[in-house]
């Protein structure tokens, strides 16, 4: 009874441990991983986009969840990324302090530079802005910094440029019109926002004619300033009537990128790519941000190297669960084999009964020998003889299946022969 209880307890313990291991593995696999995104605070377009992305990941029951971490500036977000305090960040391609460990995931938006002057102004190029008063529409200081870098390319002192920074949405007509004091305006706007933008119609009415000037050195500036790209504004994109611009216009642009730490697991980035490119319309902040999400550059000479997880998604070679954990599965199977062998050995030690040695059956034969000597008639001797044969059959069967060890077999033979001799002697005495 005690042995049965031990066996039952060991079986229950094995089942419980197996269930607990399966539960832990399942919980580990199913539990979403928290990924932190450094983003400008509410109510910026970037924050609204990030909030939508977090909602999409939750709705799609992805393996990751997004935690938004508002920043005070773009530099703070990049610092958090470099220090490991954030897994993701939104950066602009012309930022000078993009961490070397940053890896690109997606191009969220392309912002083009608009160089605007009153129609009758004699200003024709950026080079003409030296000692001119320029309005720069800016929210976080990056547009002003870019403008000063552009001035330096024309050998102007960018730090001494007369710049008036105004927040987004500020009416430009009062500033560029008579008595406004400004000679030109620099705007960086999403390319998708330019078509049919109401702001340009308002500007046209206020100034009674304005001009969008080309950045004729766009290709050269692209080579000189990392993160700056040559771009073309098609004729009539800003306004069809009057036609603005009246011909295709060269300018420069910057990209808004979603980047990740290089060590962010590839499967997390694949989940992000799925959410970004399979829910694009849901994520777009209309005519403001993320209206045309595109894959990052896969070239080796790209300004920011692409993340391996993003590369997998773009190339259509996403690793399966087995591909990612093949080594772990192999090691797990190897360890399971060792543990299984150990468990079998342990169970064998606990459950195995030591075999009975043949010599221990000699006591039964000795007792039958005494019964034979004391028998009074032939029936008693027949019964004794039958029991002797039963003992012999039991020992022979045990020796065959291993239940009885051969230890003490010689003693058993002597006891068997003695019992048989006692039966024969008793029969002779009765006859």
FENQUISUL-V790734 format. One record per residue. N is the residue number from 1. RES is the residue in three letters. SS is DSSP state (H for helix, E for strand, L for the rest). PSI is psi as a letter, one per 30 degrees, with the letter a starting at -180 (999 if undefined). Layout:
N|RES|SS|PSI ; N|RES|SS|PSI
This chain:
1|UNK|L|e ; 2|UNK|H|e ; 3|UNK|H|e ; 4|UNK|H|e ; 5|UNK|H|e ; 6|UNK|H|e ; 7|UNK|H|e ; 8|UNK|H|e ; 9|UNK|H|e ; 10|UNK|H|e ; 11|UNK|H|e ; 12|UNK|H|e ; 13|UNK|H|e ; 14|UNK|H|e ; 15|UNK|H|e ; 16|UNK|H|e ; 17|UNK|H|e ; 18|UNK|H|e ; 19|UNK|H|e ; 20|UNK|H|e ; 21|UNK|H|e ; 22|UNK|H|e ; 23|UNK|H|e ; 24|UNK|H|e ; 25|UNK|H|e ; 26|UNK|H|e ; 27|UNK|H|e ; 28|UNK|H|e ; 29|UNK|H|e ; 30|UNK|H|e ; 31|UNK|L|k ; 32|UNK|L|k ; 33|UNK|E|k ; 34|UNK|E|k ; 35|UNK|E|k ; 36|UNK|E|k ; 37|UNK|E|j ; 38|UNK|E|k ; 39|UNK|E|l ; 40|UNK|E|l ; 41|UNK|L|l ; 42|UNK|L|k ; 43|UNK|L|h ; 44|UNK|L|l ; 45|UNK|H|e ; 46|UNK|H|e ; 47|UNK|H|e ; 48|UNK|H|e ; 49|UNK|H|e ; 50|UNK|H|e ; 51|UNK|H|e ; 52|UNK|H|e ; 53|UNK|H|e ; 54|UNK|H|e ; 55|UNK|H|e ; 56|UNK|H|e ; 57|UNK|H|e ; 58|UNK|H|e ; 59|UNK|H|e ; 60|UNK|L|g ; 61|UNK|L|h ; 62|UNK|L|l ; 63|UNK|L|f ; 64|UNK|E|l ; 65|UNK|E|k ; 66|UNK|E|k ; 67|UNK|E|k ; 68|UNK|E|k ; 69|UNK|E|j ; 70|UNK|E|k ; 71|UNK|E|l ; 72|UNK|L|f ; 73|UNK|L|l ; 74|UNK|H|e ; 75|UNK|H|e ; 76|UNK|H|e ; 77|UNK|H|e ; 78|UNK|H|e ; 79|UNK|H|e ; 80|UNK|H|e ; 81|UNK|H|e ; 82|UNK|H|e ; 83|UNK|H|f ; 84|UNK|L|g ; 85|UNK|L|f ; 86|UNK|L|k ; 87|UNK|L|f ; 88|UNK|E|l ; 89|UNK|E|l ; 90|UNK|E|k ; 91|UNK|E|l ; 92|UNK|E|k ; 93|UNK|L|f ; 94|UNK|L|g ; 95|UNK|L|k ; 96|UNK|L|f ; 97|UNK|L|h ; 98|UNK|L|k ; 99|UNK|L|k ; 100|UNK|L|f ; 101|UNK|L|g ; 102|UNK|E|k ; 103|UNK|E|k ; 104|UNK|E|k ; 105|UNK|E|e ; 106|UNK|E|l ; 107|UNK|E|j ; 108|UNK|E|e ; 109|UNK|E|l ; 110|UNK|E|k ; 111|UNK|E|k ; 112|UNK|E|l ; 113|UNK|E|k ; 114|UNK|E|k ; 115|UNK|E|j ; 116|UNK|E|k ; 117|UNK|E|l ; 118|UNK|E|l ; 119|UNK|L|e ; 120|UNK|L|g ; 121|UNK|L|k ; 122|UNK|L|f ; 123|UNK|L|k ; 124|UNK|L|f ; 125|UNK|L|l ; 126|UNK|H|f ; 127|UNK|H|f ; 128|UNK|H|f ; 129|UNK|H|g ; 130|UNK|L|k ; 131|UNK|L|g ; 132|UNK|L|l ; 133|UNK|E|j ; 134|UNK|E|k ; 135|UNK|E|k ; 136|UNK|E|j ; 137|UNK|E|j ; 138|UNK|L|k ; 139|UNK|L|e ; 140|UNK|L|g ; 141|UNK|L|f ; 142|UNK|H|e ; 143|UNK|H|e ; 144|UNK|H|e ; 145|UNK|H|e ; 146|UNK|H|e ; 147|UNK|H|e ; 148|UNK|H|e ; 149|UNK|H|e ; 150|UNK|H|e ; 151|UNK|H|e ; 152|UNK|H|f ; 153|UNK|H|f ; 154|UNK|L|g ; 155|UNK|L|g ; 156|UNK|L|l ; 157|UNK|L|j ; 158|UNK|H|e ; 159|UNK|H|f ; 160|UNK|H|f ; 161|UNK|L|k ; 162|UNK|E|j ; 163|UNK|E|k ; 164|UNK|E|j ; 165|UNK|E|k ; 166|UNK|E|k ; 167|UNK|L|l ; 168|UNK|L|k ; 169|UNK|L|f ; 170|UNK|L|k ; 171|UNK|L|k ; 172|UNK|L|f ; 173|UNK|H|e ; 174|UNK|H|f ; 175|UNK|H|e ; 176|UNK|H|f ; 177|UNK|L|l ; 178|UNK|L|k ; 179|UNK|L|f ; 180|UNK|L|f ; 181|UNK|L|f ; 182|UNK|L|k ; 183|UNK|L|f ; 184|UNK|E|l ; 185|UNK|E|k ; 186|UNK|E|k ; 187|UNK|E|k ; 188|UNK|E|j ; 189|UNK|E|l ; 190|UNK|E|k ; 191|UNK|H|e ; 192|UNK|H|f ; 193|UNK|H|f ; 194|UNK|L|e ; 195|UNK|L|j ; 196|UNK|L|g ; 197|UNK|L|k ; 198|UNK|H|f ; 199|UNK|H|e ; 200|UNK|H|e ; 201|UNK|H|e ; 202|UNK|H|e ; 203|UNK|H|e ; 204|UNK|H|e ; 205|UNK|H|e ; 206|UNK|H|e ; 207|UNK|H|f ; 208|UNK|L|h ; 209|UNK|L|k ; 210|UNK|E|l ; 211|UNK|E|k ; 212|UNK|E|j ; 213|UNK|E|k ; 214|UNK|L|l ; 215|UNK|L|i ; 216|UNK|L|f ; 217|UNK|L|g ; 218|UNK|H|e ; 219|UNK|H|e ; 220|UNK|H|e ; 221|UNK|H|e ; 222|UNK|H|e ; 223|UNK|H|f ; 224|UNK|H|e ; 225|UNK|L|j ; 226|UNK|L|k ; 227|UNK|L|f ; 228|UNK|L|k ; 229|UNK|E|k ; 230|UNK|E|k ; 231|UNK|E|l ; 232|UNK|E|k ; 233|UNK|E|j ; 234|UNK|L|l ; 235|UNK|L|k ; 236|UNK|L|g ; 237|UNK|L|e ; 238|UNK|L|e ; 239|UNK|E|k ; 240|UNK|L|e ; 241|UNK|L|j ; 242|UNK|L|l ; 243|UNK|L|j ; 244|UNK|E|k ; 245|UNK|L|l ; 246|UNK|L|f ; 247|UNK|L|l ; 248|UNK|L|k ; 249|UNK|E|k ; 250|UNK|E|k ; 251|UNK|E|a ; 252|UNK|E|l ; 253|UNK|E|l ; 254|UNK|E|l ; 255|UNK|E|k ; 256|UNK|E|j ; 257|UNK|E|k ; 258|UNK|E|k ; 259|UNK|E|l ; 260|UNK|E|l ; 261|UNK|E|k ; 262|UNK|L|f ; 263|UNK|L|g ; 264|UNK|L|k ; 265|UNK|L|k ; 266|UNK|H|e ; 267|UNK|H|f ; 268|UNK|H|e ; 269|UNK|H|e ; 270|UNK|H|e ; 271|UNK|H|e ; 272|UNK|H|e ; 273|UNK|H|e ; 274|UNK|H|e ; 275|UNK|H|e ; 276|UNK|H|e ; 277|UNK|H|f ; 278|UNK|H|f ; 279|UNK|L|h ; 280|UNK|H|e ; 281|UNK|H|e ; 282|UNK|H|f ; 283|UNK|H|f ; 284|UNK|L|k ; 285|UNK|E|j ; 286|UNK|L|k ; 287|UNK|L|g ; 288|UNK|L|e ; 289|UNK|E|k ; 290|UNK|L|h ; 291|UNK|L|f ; 292|UNK|L|i ; 293|UNK|L|k ; 294|UNK|E|l ; 295|UNK|E|l ; 296|UNK|L|l ; 297|UNK|L|k ; 298|UNK|L|g ; 299|UNK|L|k ; 300|UNK|L|f ; 301|UNK|L|g ; 302|UNK|L|l ; 303|UNK|L|e ; 304|UNK|L|k ; 305|UNK|L|k ; 306|UNK|E|k ; 307|UNK|L|k ; 308|UNK|H|e ; 309|UNK|H|e ; 310|UNK|H|e ; 311|UNK|H|e ; 312|UNK|H|e ; 313|UNK|H|e ; 314|UNK|H|e ; 315|UNK|H|f ; 316|UNK|L|g ; 317|UNK|L|h ; 318|UNK|L|k ; 319|UNK|L|k ; 320|UNK|L|l ; 321|UNK|H|e ; 322|UNK|H|e ; 323|UNK|H|e ; 324|UNK|H|e ; 325|UNK|H|g ; 326|UNK|H|e ; 327|UNK|H|e ; 328|UNK|H|e ; 329|UNK|H|e ; 330|UNK|H|e ; 331|UNK|H|e ; 332|UNK|H|e ; 333|UNK|H|e ; 334|UNK|H|e ; 335|UNK|H|e ; 336|UNK|H|e ; 337|UNK|H|e ; 338|UNK|H|e ; 339|UNK|H|e ; 340|UNK|H|e ; 341|UNK|H|e ; 342|UNK|H|e ; 343|UNK|H|e ; 344|UNK|H|e ; 345|UNK|H|e ; 346|UNK|H|e ; 347|UNK|H|e ; 348|UNK|H|e ; 349|UNK|H|e ; 350|UNK|H|e ; 351|UNK|H|f ; 352|UNK|L|k ; 353|UNK|L|k ; 354|UNK|L|k ; 355|UNK|L|k ; 356|UNK|E|k ; 357|UNK|E|l ; 358|UNK|H|e ; 359|UNK|H|f ; 360|UNK|H|f ; 361|UNK|H|f ; 362|UNK|H|f ; 363|UNK|H|e ; 364|UNK|H|e ; 365|UNK|H|e ; 366|UNK|H|e ; 367|UNK|H|e ; 368|UNK|H|e ; 369|UNK|H|e ; 370|UNK|H|e ; 371|UNK|H|e ; 372|UNK|H|e ; 373|UNK|H|e ; 374|UNK|L|g ; 375|UNK|L|k ; 376|UNK|L|f ; 377|UNK|L|l ; 378|UNK|H|f ; 379|UNK|H|e ; 380|UNK|H|e ; 381|UNK|H|e ; 382|UNK|H|e ; 383|UNK|H|e ; 384|UNK|H|e ; 385|UNK|H|e ; 386|UNK|H|e ; 387|UNK|H|e ; 388|UNK|H|e ; 389|UNK|H|e ; 390|UNK|H|e ; 391|UNK|H|e ; 392|UNK|H|e ; 393|UNK|H|e ; 394|UNK|H|e ; 395|UNK|H|e ; 396|UNK|H|e ; 397|UNK|H|e ; 398|UNK|H|e ; 399|UNK|H|e ; 400|UNK|H|e ; 401|UNK|H|g ; 402|UNK|L|f ; 403|UNK|L|f ; 404|UNK|E|k ; 405|UNK|E|l ; 406|UNK|L|f ; 407|UNK|L|k ; 408|UNK|L|g ; 409|UNK|H|e ; 410|UNK|H|e ; 411|UNK|H|e ; 412|UNK|H|e ; 413|UNK|H|e ; 414|UNK|H|e ; 415|UNK|H|e ; 416|UNK|H|e ; 417|UNK|H|e ; 418|UNK|H|e ; 419|UNK|H|e ; 420|UNK|H|e ; 421|UNK|H|e ; 422|UNK|H|e ; 423|UNK|H|e ; 424|UNK|H|e ; 425|UNK|H|e ; 426|UNK|H|e ; 427|UNK|H|e ; 428|UNK|H|e ; 429|UNK|H|e ; 430|UNK|H|f ; 431|UNK|L|999
